[in-house]
Amino acid sequence: MQHAVGSPLPPHQPGHGPATGWSPAAHHPSAPPQGAAPHGGPPPPPGFTGGHAPQPPGQAPHAQAPQAPGQAPHAPHAPSQAPHAPGRPPVPHPPGPVPPAPEATGHVRLPPGGPVAMPSPPQDTAQADPGATTLAVLLIGPAGAGKTSVAKYWAEHRHVPTAHISLDDVREWVRSGFADPQSGWNDHSEAQYRLARRTCGFAARNFLANGISCILDDAVFPDRPVVGLGGWKRHVGPGLLPVVLLPGLEIVLERNARRSGNRRLTDEEVARIHGRMAGWYGSGLPIIDNSQLDVPGTARLLDDVLTRAIASPPQW
C-alpha cells in the first residue's frame, strides 16, 4: 500500500508492523503517531475532547470554579509567554526599537577667513621654530624648479597642520573649456588664471583663520607685479611670505623633460620663463638656488629662510 509523500503515516496496527519494534515516530519526529501526546507525554484517555489534561498520579488537581448549568466552560487564560519544550532554551523575543545614538559631533562653527597678518617675530630669534608657527608661504619659481615637490614635502613634515595649495591644480579644476596658456595667452586663460589665484587666496585665508598653515606655489613673474605679487597680497593678506626657488637653467630643463601632459613645456618656453625669473635678483625677496639640493634639503633650507623672514619681514 502506497501513501502520498508528506502525509502522516497510518497508525501501527497489530500484525502489520515489523517484529523489530520500529515506530514511525523514530523516523518522523515532527509527526507524532495518532493518539500520542506532544513531546512524548502519555496519551489522553479515551473520550478526551479537550480542556485540562488529567493530572499525573500524586499531584493535586487544579481547583476550578463550578460552572452554572447551561453555561459554556471558561476558556483557559492564554499564558503571557509561549511554553517551551523541556531542556530547550526559550526563544528570545526581538529587541524593541533602539533610540538613535547621538551624533559624535555637532555643528562646528568656523571663523571666517580674513586677511592674513604677519606672524609676530619671536623674542629670541635663535630659538625660533618655523615648523611650529602658523604661516602663509608663497613659493615662486619657473616650471621645473621643483615648487610642487618642495611645497608638498614641506607641508607634510611640519609640526603643525599645514595645507599645500597648488595654483596649477586649481586651474585644472576646469575640465570642459579649460584655457591652456600653452596654447596661447588670451582673455580666457587670463580670466581662469585670476579666478584660480583668487580661489587659492580664499582657501588660504580660511585655512589660516582655523589654525592651519598654508604654502602656495605659483610662477609669478617679477615684471608683472600687479598681476603677480600684488594679486596674491590682495587675496591672502600682508602676512604672506614669498620665497623664490630658482635653480640653474640646465637643472630646470632636465626636470621639465621628466614631466608629462600639459605640465611639460618646450625647451624654448622654459628658457624664456627662466630668463624672466632672473629679475627677482635684487628684489629683496629671499632666493633659494636648489640646483644641488634634493627635496628634503631644500625644505630644510626653506625653514631657515622663513626663520629670517619672520624676524625681518621682506618689503614687497
ZAMARGU-4260 file (C-alpha; in steps of 0.2 Angstrom, whole numbers, plus 5000, padded with zeros to 4 digits):
<rodrens>
0) 5000/5000/5000 | 5007/5017/4995 | 5005/5034/5003 | 5007/5051/4997 | 5023/5059/5001
5) 5022/5071/5015 | 5006/5064/5023 | 5007/5057/5040 | 5010/5038/5041 | 4995/5027/5047
10) 4995/5021/5065 | 5003/5005/5068 | 4991/4990/5069 | 4994/4973/5077 | 5000/4961/5064
15) 5005/4974/5051 | 5022/4980/5058 | 5039/4973/5058 | 5044/4962/5073 | 5059/4974/5077
20) 5048/4986/5086 | 5050/5000/5073 | 5039/5015/5076 | 5035/5029/5064 | 5040/5042/5077
25) 5058/5037/5077 | 5059/5042/5058 | 5047/5056/5059 | 5049/5066/5075 | 5039/5081/5069
30) 5024/5070/5065 | 5019/5060/5081 | 5008/5045/5080 | 4990/5047/5081 | 4984/5047/5099
35) 5000/5051/5106 | 5003/5067/5116 | 5015/5080/5110 | 5033/5079/5117 | 5032/5061/5122
40) 5019/5063/5136 | 5006/5050/5140 | 4991/5048/5128 | 4975/5056/5133 | 4962/5044/5140
45) 4948/5038/5128 | 4934/5050/5126 | 4945/5065/5130 | 4940/5080/5119 | 4950/5095/5126
50) 4951/5106/5141 | 4963/5102/5155 | 4973/5086/5154 | 4972/5074/5168 | 4985/5077/5182
55) 4998/5063/5185 | 4996/5052/5200 | 5001/5060/5216 | 4998/5078/5210 | 4983/5088/5216
60) 4971/5094/5203 | 4969/5112/5199 | 4955/5120/5208 | 4941/5126/5196 | 4926/5136/5199
65) 4909/5127/5197 | 4900/5130/5181 | 4882/5135/5181 | 4870/5124/5172 | 4870/5128/5153
70) 4885/5139/5154 | 4899/5136/5142 | 4915/5132/5151 | 4928/5146/5153 | 4942/5146/5141
75) 4959/5144/5149 | 4969/5160/5150 | 4982/5162/5137 | 4999/5162/5145 | 5009/5178/5144
80) 5024/5168/5136 | 5023/5153/5125 | 5029/5137/5134 | 5044/5129/5128 | 5050/5112/5127
85) 5059/5105/5142 | 5078/5106/5141 | 5077/5119/5127 | 5081/5137/5130 | 5066/5149/5127
90) 5066/5158/5111 | 5071/5176/5114 | 5060/5190/5108 | 5066/5203/5096 | 5073/5218/5105
95) 5062/5234/5105 | 5066/5249/5095 | 5083/5256/5099 | 5084/5275/5101 | 5096/5283/5088
100) 5113/5287/5095 | 5118/5305/5097 | 5129/5312/5084 | 5148/5311/5088 | 5150/5330/5083
105) 5138/5344/5082 | 5138/5359/5071 | 5156/5366/5071 | 5157/5385/5068 | 5171/5390/5058
110) 5178/5408/5059 | 5178/5417/5043 | 5194/5420/5034 | 5201/5437/5035 | 5217/5445/5028
115) 5232/5435/5034 | 5243/5446/5046 | 5261/5445/5048 | 5266/5432/5061 | 5274/5440/5077
120) 5293/5439/5077 | 5299/5428/5092 | 5309/5437/5106 | 5323/5425/5104 | 5327/5423/5085
125) 5339/5408/5089 | 5325/5398/5097 | 5313/5402/5083 | 5305/5386/5076 | 5296/5390/5059
130) 5290/5372/5059 | 5279/5376/5074 | 5272/5393/5068 | 5256/5396/5058 | 5262/5403/5042
135) 5256/5408/5024 | 5270/5405/5012 | 5271/5408/4993 | 5284/5398/4984 | 5288/5406/4967
140) 5298/5398/4953 | 5299/5393/4935 | 5292/5377/4928 | 5304/5363/4933 | 5311/5372/4948
145) 5303/5359/4960 | 5290/5370/4968 | 5276/5357/4970 | 5288/5344/4976 | 5296/5355/4989
150) 5279/5363/4995 | 5271/5346/4997 | 5286/5339/5007 | 5287/5354/5017 | 5269/5354/5022
155) 5269/5335/5026 | 5284/5337/5038 | 5279/5352/5049 | 5275/5351/5067 | 5258/5360/5065
160) 5244/5356/5052 | 5249/5363/5035 | 5240/5363/5019 | 5248/5363/5001 | 5238/5373/4988
165) 5244/5372/4970 | 5239/5385/4958 | 5241/5373/4943 | 5230/5360/4952 | 5216/5373/4955
170) 5217/5379/4937 | 5214/5362/4931 | 5198/5360/4940 | 5191/5367/4924 | 5188/5352/4913
175) 5177/5357/4899 | 5183/5374/4892 | 5200/5374/4900 | 5210/5388/4893 | 5228/5381/4892
180) 5241/5395/4892 | 5252/5384/4882 | 5240/5386/4868 | 5242/5405/4869 | 5239/5418/4882
185) 5222/5426/4879 | 5207/5433/4889 | 5201/5416/4893 | 5217/5410/4900 | 5220/5426/4909
190) 5202/5425/4917 | 5205/5407/4923 | 5222/5411/4930 | 5215/5426/4940 | 5200/5415/4946
195) 5211/5401/4951 | 5223/5413/4961 | 5208/5421/4970 | 5201/5404/4974 | 5218/5399/4981
200) 5218/5415/4991 | 5201/5412/4999 | 5206/5394/5003 | 5222/5400/5012 | 5213/5413/5022
205) 5200/5401/5028 | 5214/5388/5032 | 5224/5401/5042 | 5209/5408/5051 | 5206/5390/5058
210) 5224/5387/5063 | 5231/5378/5048 | 5246/5384/5039 | 5247/5386/5020 | 5260/5385/5007
215) 5255/5390/4989 | 5266/5388/4973 | 5265/5399/4958 | 5276/5405/4943 | 5275/5424/4947
220) 5284/5435/4936 | 5294/5450/4943 | 5290/5461/4928 | 5271/5459/4931 | 5270/5464/4950
225) 5252/5470/4949 | 5246/5453/4942 | 5258/5443/4952 | 5263/5448/4970 | 5250/5462/4970
230) 5236/5450/4967 | 5242/5437/4980 | 5244/5451/4993 | 5226/5456/4990 | 5219/5439/4991
235) 5229/5432/5005 | 5235/5447/5016 | 5251/5456/5020 | 5257/5442/5031 | 5260/5431/5015
240) 5279/5427/5015 | 5286/5425/4997 | 5301/5414/4993 | 5309/5412/4976 | 5315/5395/4971
245) 5327/5397/4956 | 5339/5383/4951 | 5350/5384/4936 | 5344/5383/4918 | 5351/5366/4915
250) 5343/5359/4930 | 5326/5367/4925 | 5327/5359/4908 | 5332/5342/4915 | 5317/5342/4927
255) 5305/5349/4914 | 5310/5334/4902 | 5303/5322/4915 | 5286/5330/4916 | 5271/5324/4906
260) 5255/5331/4900 | 5251/5350/4899 | 5264/5352/4913 | 5278/5349/4901 | 5284/5364/4891
265) 5295/5366/4877 | 5314/5370/4880 | 5312/5387/4872 | 5297/5391/4884 | 5307/5385/4899
270) 5322/5396/4894 | 5311/5411/4892 | 5302/5409/4908 | 5319/5406/4917 | 5326/5422/4910
275) 5311/5432/4916 | 5313/5424/4933 | 5330/5431/4935 | 5323/5448/4938 | 5319/5443/4956
280) 5338/5445/4960 | 5339/5462/4968 | 5321/5462/4973 | 5324/5460/4991 | 5314/5443/4991
285) 5324/5428/4998 | 5330/5417/4984 | 5335/5398/4986 | 5346/5390/4972 | 5342/5372/4974
290) 5352/5366/4959 | 5362/5354/4971 | 5349/5351/4984 | 5336/5337/4985 | 5319/5339/4991
295) 5322/5337/5009 | 5337/5348/5009 | 5328/5361/5000 | 5314/5360/5013 | 5326/5362/5027
300) 5334/5377/5019 | 5316/5384/5017 | 5314/5383/5035 | 5330/5393/5038 | 5324/5407/5026
305) 5307/5408/5034 | 5315/5410/5051 | 5324/5425/5045 | 5309/5432/5036 | 5298/5431/5052
310) 5312/5440/5061 | 5314/5453/5047 | 5299/5453/5035 | 5304/5457/5017 | 5297/5473/5009
315) 5286/5469/4994
</rodrens>
